[in-house]
Amino acid sequence: MAVYLDNNATTPLKPQVKDAMVAALDIFGNPSSVHGDGRKARMAVDTARRQVASMFGVRAEQIVFTSGGSEANNMALRGYFAENPTKKLVISAVEHNCVYKTALELNRLHGVPLHILPVDKDGIIDLADLDDTLAKGNVGMVSVMHANNETGVLQPIADITKRVRDAGGLMHVDAVQSAGKMPLSFIDMDLDILTMAFHKMGGPKGVGVVILRPDIAMASHISGGSQEKSRRAGTENTIAIVGAGACAELWQKSVTDMAERIEPLRDYLEKGLKKLANDIFIIGETASRIANTTNVVVPILEGETAVMALDLEGYAVSTGSACSSGRVEPSRVILAHNLEPELALCALRISLGWQNTKDDVDGFLKAFATVLERAKKNS
């Protein structure tokens, strides 16, 4: 079995989460039904809702369950701008595609004014550009991811939020990659909307959350029943939601593990990588990052080639590059860091998870050295 080092894509289920979900397989009732089996399902969903609310320091009624992070972000943007179509949307150049492409579509198809903030070489948004945009007025929402999924770079959310607040706008934070890796308080962060998903922190795929400030008007983007207080129609995915609740119960242990074990392991990995070649560099190394993420550039080794070669060596990692019409294109996010396309194609993401150990990292470094030596001989 391959050593899995692609935890920003998804993580293995934690044993406690798996146990809770297995037990929930017997809860077959529809949570909207009023009979005994329905009430049992409703109780399971409500318990999970309270567990998730506790994780973020909010009330249970502020939690809206979705099918994952992509739907959660779509709900945040589409739900708000369905009610406020003439207001301006502001995002950054390094947002996940579920925000970036949704913003482009809202602009193109629905006429929502859009501004995209540039970032510096470390991936931090240009605060002066944000100030200029806010000063022009009519900003309805600023949507910025907390931690970047490709580089791990953390945005200065407190500074951004203060600016948005002073300008009278709403603040949405995509916390898909930071939730479970660092403490997050919805109230202390002074947010209007926060979105996240559980499969990035040892929970199940197929369940995410939108957290709303109580007075936020949000149009439902899925028509149908009155589930989730009429904010998201559709029968609740009880088993996944139970898993989300179990995962939320473990958040403090998860955050502690990230700080005490995973971050030193990530630093050890990066030191090992930089010993292998003088021209290796880490994207966003001097910026604040989540504890588990390394995006390394090796100029003589294309990321796609490295992913395939390392897979043959028994190690699963990833790259932000995408194949389009038979041609590998560099990641839009990596290009935004002012890297040349040739270098951007060499970006390789290694993301550690709760299950990884020092032995995993040592083995990976040996495998990477082998792949790198092979690339040197072929170059």
Sequence and secondary structure as in RCSB ss.txt:
>XXXX:A:sequence
MAVYLDNNATTPLKPQVKDAMVAALDIFGNPSSVHGDGRKARMAVDTARRQVASMFGVRAEQIVFTSGGSEANNM
ALRGYFAENPTKKLVISAVEHNCVYKTALELNRLHGVPLHILPVDKDGIIDLADLDDTLAKGNVGMVSVMHANNE
TGVLQPIADITKRVRDAGGLMHVDAVQSAGKMPLSFIDMDLDILTMAFHKMGGPKGVGVVILRPDIAMASHISGG
SQEKSRRAGTENTIAIVGAGACAELWQKSVTDMAERIEPLRDYLEKGLKKLANDIFIIGETASRIANTTNVVVPI
LEGETAVMALDLEGYAVSTGSACSSGRVEPSRVILAHNLEPELALCALRISLGWQNTKDDVDGFLKAFATVLERA
KKNS
>XXXX:A:secstr
  EE BTTT     HHHHHHHHHHTT  S TT  SHHHHHHHHHHHHHHHHHHHHHT  GGGEEEESSHHHHHHH
HHHHHHHH TTSEEEEETT  HHHHHHHHHHHHHH   EEEE B TTS B HHHHHHHHHT  EEEEEEESB TT
T BB  HHHHHHHHHHTT EEEEE TTTBTTB   TTTTT SEEEEESTTTT  SS EEEEE TT     SS SS
 HHHHTS S   HHHHHHHHHHHHTHHHHHHHIIIIIHHHHHHHHHHHHTT TT EETTTTS B TTEEEEE TT
S HHHHHHHHHHHTEE B S EEETTEEE  HHHHTTT  HHHHTTEEEEE  TT  HHHHHHHHHHHHHHHHHH
HHH 
